[in-house]
């Protein structure tokens, strides 16, 4: 500790000491040893008493004659002592510290009184008292606070008389006395400052002991100097006791000795306090570090949670699981069937040439492109660990979550963020504001494209590979996706596959540094791969069906001769031969019924279905599965088949019928899929006779059948509080579907009934019976509209409900019809209360119905659904006001708005320094644009509506 810091501490201690005097507890026994005591930590006053008494007793041993003379002098001054110094040499000072401190306390008071009398008698009080008075006051308070340590102040109180007396005594060093007396407060408070009991730490006991030792030595020298000064001053009064004392004139050396002792104390104190400070700082640092780690853990947990939520929103599908599913569905991945492509010179050029950024593998349906890419992905994942793992996506036209450009980019981002968590920084800010809507609303493609553009520019993707299979099965946004692939700068390379479609070729043939592997131009390699696959499948059949060698060889020869190098054809034929109904003796006869080529094979499968007992049911199921907007589950299918009672709750019978659908369909996890997109294309192609068999009345009629059956099942099942939540405040976030779930079979019908109605209507919707007053749609809305909204809320499909009602409104042209009025009112109702219903489904029956305008048709129809405990509602508006929607989201006032040219979007600028983009159909916030440092005063769309300008 530096002297400057020590002075500050002393000053602080003086203030506190003078402000709060206290009485000490009884003193502890004092050791007769000069070494520091290893005693329990006591209070500060007990510590002072021990150290000063230890110093005094040490002097009694080392300077016995001087101390004897000093005590004799003090004995003569004790109150009540009747003898004189000249007459008696008795020493009345008690040797026991427990008794001695009372005497010392009295002697201090005697000394102070003598000083006062001497100064006044000399009539020099003006300057002397000005200096001495504060010293006397300090001595008095110190002794009052710690009377057991009064021994330290006796010599000082008598020495003050020397300063108060203007007569200069021969040999007296007044400067030395002044120095010692002026620093007594410093000496006195050393214990509090340097050896504060509350700061004791066993870790520093050695340093503390050394510091105590040097403080005691300093106290000894101070007491020695005081004793010599007092004895010299009073030597005329105690000559008999003083004649043997020597070296009383070496004052300069004495002061130097005191200063040296002070220096030793300072050195030790600096070391002790430095080490202790370091120790405490280390403790603080460790604590801070621990707290920092805990805070970092909390921060990381929050970030992990945000990343986890973001990944959940991105993961409409997990491409890793899609790949495994595809491989298992197709019977496993054979290395020998794809090995040729990784050794192909075009593949190696693309892989090794930094300038080759895109590889396109193209071929006709059934040529094994998907399995080829699965094999390539496996080979790429075996590459050097320094290279990023490939990210991939498998398009599938039959699945809504896998057949659009936004889903493709979301899937790639999902894999990239899983592989490289640091890349999530590019999406987190956007996701914080928009949430999962960032990947779902109308502008999802724009948002996801911008995010992936930033990701592809990151150095971490240097040497990476992005794989997209079956571009031809991307039904929505294919052209923007192709533009993105061919024009976006990327540190990663692209690998894509597709059929030989002109629209794809037109885009992929443009880029420079492109490499193409055309499967039809590599017929020999493909043929060898198909041959490997045929041998593998025939070996499986031979074991399963116990073929004789002749049968095995004949099956293999037929497959090789008729496959036309098409994996899918081989797979379909082998699947049929593996059917339990096919006996070994029938194998060759059935085998030769399958013509070469996919289309002829599909035609043959339709003929087989037509001859089966379940022909009509199979065709009905094929028709339904061909026109639905997403793959349906077994339960959902039951809602739209003509005779659901035929199966009851026995889904096993339904599974058996699906397996009888001539290998067109497959079941995965209770959901029905086409075995291949080409199978669906075949059924929907009017050029083939199968179309008339599956859709005898046309596709529009099939849509109408699904619409009608959906509405029928919804009307039978929907009711108020279908999940039996009871509490109107039940939050959608806190509930889980009951088991069994009454909405499980209705999910598809509830979401898409209006879509099927739209595609089943003739051009003149007024002639459609279902859209006439008091018929299908009108009756359903009058009886079950808010029940349907409740179901959509529970299914988390409110945006789809809004779109459905707006779509329904466009289907009804005549303004005077009752249905038109009801649909218009229903649209206002759902737009007004969408946010409330979305979070709290049962608020439909309280807040939504009861606070709607008096003339609202929905309110009038469903007023009886309100809880009985609501007795009276304050009178509200009579009709819907001009406000169609309230868009909430800004944290400040909105000061600028602009509609997009097509009227489908609204931009708003706010005092919160942000711009928000709104979907005017659903009222959803699509994006929050940040970057302004001030209020956004103006917003404007470009003429084509693709860009937005904002000013602040």
C-alpha positions, 0 to 999 in steps of 0.5 A: 500500500502506498503512503498516499493510499495509507493517508487516505485510509487514516483520514477515513478512519479518523472520521469514523473513529471520532464519529463513533466512539465505543467501549471495548470489552475486557482486554485479553491476556498479553503474551510475555513473548516478543513474537506475535501471538497465534491467538484467535482474531479479536476486536480491533481494540483488543488487538491494539491493547495486545500489541502496545502492551507487548511492546511495553513489556518487551521494553521492560526486558530490554531497557529495564533501567529506563523503564524502571525510571519512567515508571517511578516518575509515573508512580509519583504522579498517580493521584492519591500518592502521598510520597515524593520522588525524592523520598521514595524509589518505590514503583507503584505501576502494576506489572499485570496488564489487566491492572496496569491499564487503569493506572495508565488511563489515570496518568493520561488524564494527569498529563493532559491536565499538567499540559493545560496548567503549564501553558496557561501559567506561561500565558502563551496559550494563544499559539500553543493551545491552538496546536495542542488542543486538537492533540489533547482532544484526540488523545482523550477520545482514543483513550475513551475508546480503548482504555485498555491500551492507554499505555500508548498515550501516557508518554504522549500526554506527558510529552505534551507538557514539553511542547507546551512549556516554552522553556528549552530544556538542555538536550531536549529534541522538540522537533523529534517530540513533535514528529512522534506526537504528530504521528501518534494517530497514524501509529494508533490506527495502524492496527485498524488499517493493516490488521483489521480482524474482519480482513483476516485470511488464513491464506496470509497468516505468515505475512500477517505475523511478520507485519505484526512483529514489525508493528510491535518493534515500531511501538517499542521504539516510539515508547522508548523515545517517549520514555527518554524524552519524559525522563530527560525533561523531568530528570531534575525531579528524579535525579536519583533514578536517572544518573545511570542512564546514558546516550540521551543526546542521540536524538537524531539517531533515535528518530532515524530508528523510528523512521526505519521502523516505520519504513519496515511497517510500510514495506510489510503492509504493502506486501501484505495488503498487496497480496491480500488485495490480490487475493481478494481481487482473485476471489472477485475475479473468480466470482466475476468469471463464474457469474460471467460464465453463468450469464454466458450460459443463460445467454447461450441458452437463450440463443440456443432456444432462439436457434432451436425455434428458428430451426423448428420453423425452418424444418417443414421437413428434415432432408436427412430423414427424407433421404433415409426414407427414400432409400428405404422405400426404394429397397436400399442403396447399392454402391455398385449402382451409383459408383460409376457416376463418381468416377465419371470424368464430368463428375471429376471435372466438376468436383476438382475444377474451381471454375466448375460451379454447377453439375446437372444430372438429367434423365427420363423418369425412372432412370434412378436419378434420386438414388444416384444423388443419394449415393453421391451424397454418401461419397461426398460425406466421406470426403476430407473433414476440412470440407463442409458436409453437403446440404441437400433437398429432395423435391417431391411433387406429391407433398406440399412441403417438398414441392415449392421453391421456398421449401427447397431453400428452407431445407437447405438453410436447415441443414446448413444451420445444423452443420454450421450453427454460426451461420444462424446469425444471418437469420436470427434478427429477421426471425426475432421480429417475424417468427415462423411467418418469415418462412410461411407468408407471401414474401417467404421466398424473398426473405429466405432467398436473401438469407441464403444469399448471405449464407452462400457468401460466408467463408465457412462454405468454401468448398461446400456442396448444395444438392437439389434432387428432382427440380421437375417436381418443384411445382411452385416457384421453379423459375425463380429457383433456377434463376437463384441457382444460376445467378447467385454468387456462391462459395459452394458448388451446386449439384442438381437433377431433373427430367429432360424438361425444356424449361429447365434446360433453358435455364441450366444451359445458360451458365458458364462453368456448367457440367452436365451428365446426361443419363441417356448419353451414358446408357452403357453406365446406366445399363450396368447400374440397372443390371446390378440392381436387377441381380440384387432384386432377383436374389431377394425374390429367389430367397423369399419365393424359393425360386428354382435356378431355372425360374431365377434365371428366367426372371433375371433374363426377362427383367434385363431384356425389358427394363429399358435401363429403368430402375423404376420399372424393375422395382415395380415388377419385382414388387408385384412378383413379391406379393403374397398372392403370387405363387412360385408356379405362377411367377413366369406367367405373371412376369410376362404380363408386364410389358416393357416401359413405364407407361405400358406397365402403368396401363397393365396395372390399371387393367389388373385393378379393374379386374379385382374385387375392390376395383371401384374402391381402388379407383375411387382412392386413386382418384382422391389421392390424385387431386388432393392438395397434399398427401392425406392420412388414412384417417383423412381419407376415410372422411372423403371416401364414398362409404366410410362406414365400410371400414368403420375404425378398422384401418387395416382393411383400408391399408389392404385396399391401398396395397391392392392399388396396383403398386401405384400407392405406398404407405409411409407412417400412416400417410398415402403417397404415390410410388413415383411422380410418374405414376401420378402423371400417368393417371392425370394424363388424358392421353391414356385410357386410365384417365377415363377409368379413374375420372369418368366424370372429369377432375372437376367432378372429383373435386366436387365429390371431395368438397361435398363429403368434407362438408358432410363430415364437418357438419356431423362432427364439429361442435362447440368446445370440441376439445372440452377445454371449458375455460374461455381463457385457454391458450392455444400454446398451453393445450395438446390434442386429446387422445383420440383427437376428434379433429385428426380425421378432419384436418384436411377437409377443414383446411381445403373444403373451399379449395375443392369447391373452387375447382369444382364450380362451373363458370357460372357459380349461380347455377351451382346448387351448393352456393344457393341460399339454404343449401350446402355452404349456406347451411353449413355456415349458419350452423357451424361457422364459428365451430369451424373457426374454433377447429381451425384455431385448434389446428393452427390454421387461422390464416388458411381460414381467412383465405378460405372465406375471402376465396368463398366471397369471390365465388359468390357474385350476386349481392342480393343473396342471403349467402352473399350477406352471410359470407361478407359478414363472416369475412368481417368477423374473422378479420376483426377477431383473428388475432384473438381467436388464433391465441384463445379459441374459446374467445369465439363464444365470448369476446368475438360473438358478444362484441360484434355489432348488433346487426352482425349475422354471425352474432345473431346466429350464434348469440346462444352459444355465449356462456350462460354466466354472461348476463348483460353486454354493454350496447355496442355498434349497430353495424361493422364500421369502415375499419376492415382490419386492425394491424398491430405490431409497431411499438410507436405511432405509424406516420407513413403508409403505402399500398403495393401496386396490386393492393395485396401488401401494405407498408407502414413506417413508424416512430419506432424506426422500423418499416413493416410489410403486411399481407392485406388478405390475412392481416399478417405481418410479413416482414419487419425492416430495420436500419433507420436511426430515426422515425420513418416518415415516408414509404413507397413501392416501386411500380412493379411492387418488387422494391420498397423505398423508405425515408427517415 
